[in-house]
């Protein structure tokens, strides 16, 4: 499996395989497990998804760091990839982490589709 390098590539891939709605459902499920009050509508446009996810991650980093770490654990975002990010600019960090979350959620959905 070739992982998408950009947000747009990820969305194109999800739409190509008709898995965008399943991606949203997976995100909602993992946020619910992490007790984070965020529930995306199945019809949310990709740009809104990106913006709201970015804002949510930023707020978690700033205000609820333990919840942020718990979310990363539940989603199973690679600790190595998180450590490679530059933490000097929190806004940029939140955007990068949001993308890593989307990629990991995409992997789950894609693998489930391929092997079920």
PyMOL commands that set and color helices and strands:
alter all, ss='L'
color gray80, all
select helices_A, chain A and resi 7-16+20-33+46-63+65-75+79-84+90-114
alter helices_A, ss='H'
color red, helices_A
deselect
rebuild
show_as cartoon
